[in-house]
């Protein structure tokens, strides 16, 4: 999914099943609710597909993204080096899915 300011793309969010692959928002458009909107939509979609939890990682250097996810209720579940040898912080977050 993408976010636009008039005709200019200002954000993108990608997910695959229970994995959030990316949420990127231009710095000029951060703190305007776009990230919250993206995250809510991705969580809803994962829940609709039957996934109770989504997982994702954030570069340890990206403290503002980690703060954002924690404010949204994400829990840190681990740390490690990714394929590019940079330190990552692993998170998970509950979706709206409730098994019957």
PyMOL commands that set and color helices and strands:
alter all, ss='L'
color gray80, all
select helices_A, chain A and resi 27-29+34-48+63-71
alter helices_A, ss='H'
color red, helices_A
select strands_A, chain A and resi 2-5+8-16+19-25+53-59+75-81+87-94
alter strands_A, ss='S'
color yellow, strands_A
deselect
rebuild
show_as cartoon
